[in-house]
Amino acid sequence: MRKIRLRGAWPERIEWFRRSPFRFEGSPRAVTAAEPAPFAMEATFLTSLTPQSTLAELPTWNVRLPVTALGSEIDLALRRDPELPGVVVFDADGVRGAVSRSQFQQTISRPFGREVVAPRAIRYLIDEISSGDPLILDINTPVQDAVRLSLARDKTMIYEPILISANGSGDARLIGFPDLLRADSRISFLRNQQMQEILATVQEGFLLVGRDHRIASEYSRSVETILGRSDLSGFPFPDLLGELLDADRAELARGYLETLFNPNVIERLVADINPLKSVQISASSGRPRQHLGFAFRRSTEGKDIRRILVRVEDRTREVELAAELEVQERQAARRVDLAMEMMQIEPDALTDYLTRFLAEVAQIGRLRAKAAGSPRATVDAMFRILHSLKGEAGVIGLRSFASALHQAEDVIETLRDGSAPELEGLDRVDPSLESLLGLGSEAKDLIARLSALVSRKTGEPAEARPLDLVAGLERLVAEMAERLGKPARLVAHWNTDDLPHAYHGVIREALIQFTRNSMVHGVETQQERLEARKPLTAVLQFMVRRHEQPGQLEIIFQDDGRGLDLDRIRVRASQILGLDGLDDEQAAQVIFEPGFSTAQAVTSDAGRGVGLDLIRADVESLGGMILAHSDEGRFCAFQIVLPLQPGERS
């Protein structure tokens, strides 16, 4: 606090205080500060300020005059100390206001003369300054809040001193507005310095964008690391985004920034349409793969939007972790689905299939390694193995395996489409093989876990049940019927003893292929069967019996569907195989040719043009034959004739 400088020796000052109409609270030393020169005093209080400083830390004046004081007394005080901004005026009701130096000079001294003796002029002055509520602030008010409130006064009062209340009991002090401005300037400097220090160490990226869309000098240094450049100050923010993002996304961001500076747009309503919440750096930028996130917040003064605070995050690791978590969740879900599938399958059938599956996939790997001599033959052999495994997976109910094998078929199919597959193209098979081997190993691990679980629960190993081909085919028919919307059922006439064990594999694959062909091509929709006056549920049936020719075994598979569409077969034979002029019998047998299919698109059930040709090759390798018979609109039947094995001939 400043001391009113009074001339004369200290005893004379005490006597002056006693006779003076000025009122002091406490001793002069308690009321006033030390007595340095004005500039030294200013330097002292400014260097002690912090960004959190309040009015209590600024120089204040507590000289007060009663309303009845003569104007000459005010004049005396103002002339004795040029630094005194004014005096506080009070009456019995408390503080009436502050008479500033400028008010006194303009309202009293000039109109009435400097030596005023009549109290009328003072009353006139008090009436004038009391016409509006004086600005009285609590002594603990932050300096910057005091400046804001001072500037909100009438423009004629902006530079007038301010009253501050020390304890709310009516006691008041005076603070000069220039001192308040100097303190505010110092605090602003300290805040800016503090902000720079904070921004230099903060880990998150912050920057400010002005109305001219340029980046302000105040930004966290981590932004430079995130964005990969150090010359951000003054750089146009939209141009920066244009360097990092593709053109369409950068243009969206430019429009969004314009929207944020529009005061008619409610900020919280456009937060959800932020086009930069998570973006990937454009490959054309020449920078490594990176994911960034931008969040925007307005900085306002009144209704004026002055700047936009932008928070920049490097979300690369976050995105990578999210992707890894998604993979893990998919793997966990796959394991659950696989476990549920396996629990519905006979243990022996499952074990047999997995053993064959792993052996056959390993065989594909060996074929892949020895493909130098004949790429085409290698690709065809790989495809045949995959197709066979997929069919059997569908029969026993391993949908996960069937789906994975179908995807592997897709990879091989791209190689088969070429007239002469290149050896380098076989590299695309490797990831599929790894995926299939991983699936097989995962299934074996689950079997071990499930077996251990059953053993712990019952105290005995899980009971093994024999393979039931009929049950598997029934399951396949039911699944395809539901998927294709074609109700159907399977009827079997056979005894496992009727079929030599050496033929089990070939006949199993044949029945699977026949079932798929019947459900896809032969069985009609419900509406078609209704119009044809057929039962709505189609019937698929097969039998194994001795052929009328001695020493022959006959397997017949038949459906009661639409039969072979011989006209369409001729068209497709011409398009695919270049065969023209086929009669009915030739058309019925062309379906066994490699690559032939009447399906419009490839699905997990049909469309690749393989299956029947493989069955014919297997049957013929055993010395048998296969034929197709059809009656349009009534049925389609496949007949396999095989020689009985030695010792089983009749």
C-alpha positions, 0 to 999 in steps of 0.5 A: 500500500502507498503512504500519503506523503505529508511534508514536515517532521513526524510529530508535526504529521501526527498533529496534522492527522489529529486536526485533519478531517481525513479518517485513518483506520489504525496507525499510519504505518499499518494503513500505508506502505513503505515510502519508495519512489513511485517507479520503485514501488511499482516494480516491487508490487509487480514482481510479487504478482502471480496469475492468481493474484487478487486486489489484496496484493495491489497498492490501495488508499484508505483515506476517507472524507465525510460528506460534509468535508470542505472542498479545500480539504479534498484539494489539499490531499490531492495536491499534497500527493500527486499519486493519490487517485482520489478520496473515499466519501462516506456518511452515516449510512456508509460509503457513498462513493469515491471522488477521483482526481479527475472528477474533482478537477472537472466538477469542483475546482474549475466551476467553483475555483480551487479554494472552495469553502462552501460545502454546497459544491461537495454535496453537488459532487456527491449527488452526481457520483451517487446517481449510479451505484459505485463499483465496490469489489471484494478485496479478494477479487482476482485482478483479471476479474476486477479489470473485466468488471471495471471495463464493463462500467459506463465509458465515462467512468472506465478510468476512475478509481475503484472501491474495494471492501476489505471485510464487508463491514462498510470499510472501503479503500481506493485503488487506481485504475492505472495500477489495476491495468499494470497489474493485469498486464503483468499477470497476462504476461505471467499467464502467457509465460506459464502457458508456454511452460505448460505447453512445452511439457504437456504430452497432449497436442493443443493448438489454437486456430484464429478466425483467419484459420491460422495457427496461433503461436501458443501450442504444445510442443508435442503437436510438432511431434504428432504432426511431424513439423515445427513451423506451425505458428501462423501456418493455415490450419486447412492447408496443414490438413490438406497435406495430411488427408485426402482431398475429400476429407480435407474439404470436409474439415475446412467446411466444419471449421467454418461452421464452428466459427458461425455464432448461429450454430450451436457447438454441441449440436455439431460435435457429433458430425466432426469429420476428424474424430479419427482419420488415417494419414493419406498415403500420398503425404509420404508419411508412415501409416498413422491415425490422428484424432482432432477435437474442437472447442470454441473460445469465446468473448461474449458472443464473439467466437475468437478462436478454436482450441484444437486437441490433436491426438496420435491414435495410431496405437489405440487403433492398432489395439482396437484392431487386435482386440477385435481379432481376439474377440473374433477368435474367442467367438470362433472358439466358442462356436467351434466348441459348440459344433464339436460337442454335437458330433460323435467323438469318433467321427470328429477325431477321424475327420480331424486326423484326415483334415490335418493329414490332407492339409499337410499334403497340400503343403507338400504339393505346394513345395513340389509344384515346380514341374506342373503348376496346373496339376498341383492346383487341381490336386489342391482343389480336389483335396479342399473340396473333399474336406469341405464336403465332409465337414458339412456332413458331420456338422463342422460349419467353421471348417466348411467356411474356412475350406470354402475361403481356401477354395476361393484362393485356389480358384483364382489360380485355376482361372488362368490358363497356365498358373505361374509358380509365383501365384502359389505363394497366395496359398500359404496364408490359407494353409497356415489358417487351416492348420491353425484351425485344425490344431485349435480343434484338437486342443478343444477336444483335449480340453473337452475330454478332460472336462468330461473326465473330471465331471464323470470320473470316466473318459468320454464314451466314443460313438461310431460314425453314422453317415446317414445322420450326417447326411440328414444334418446336411439336408436339414441345414441346406433346406433351412438355408435355401428355403427348400424343405426336404428330408432324407430316406436311406435304405442300406446296411453298413455291412452291405458296403465294403469298407474299401468303398466307404470313403468314395461313397461318402464323398459321392453321397455328399456331392449328390446331396448338395447337387440335389438341394441346389439344382434339383429340389424346387422351391415351395411355390414351384412344388405347389404349382407342380402339385407335389408334396411341399417337402422334397424327398432325397433317398439312396440305397446300397444293393447287389446289382442284377449283374453278378459280382456287382454292387449298386448305389443309387441316389435319387431326388423327386425334384425338377430333373436335369434341365437338358436344354440349359445343360446344352447351352452351358456345355457350349459356353464352357466346354465348347461342346455342341449338338449333344443328344439327351443322353450325352447332355445327361453325362456332360455334367461329369466333365471337369469345370462344368456347372449350371450355377449362376454364381459360386456359393459354399454349396455349388458353382465351382464346376468340380465335384461330380468329375472327381466322383467319376474319377474315383469310381472309375479308379475302382473299376466302376462306372457312374451314370445320371438318369432324369425325367424332367419335372419328376426326378434325377438319379445317380447310379454307381456300379462297383465290382464287389471286393474279392471274397465278397462276390456272390 
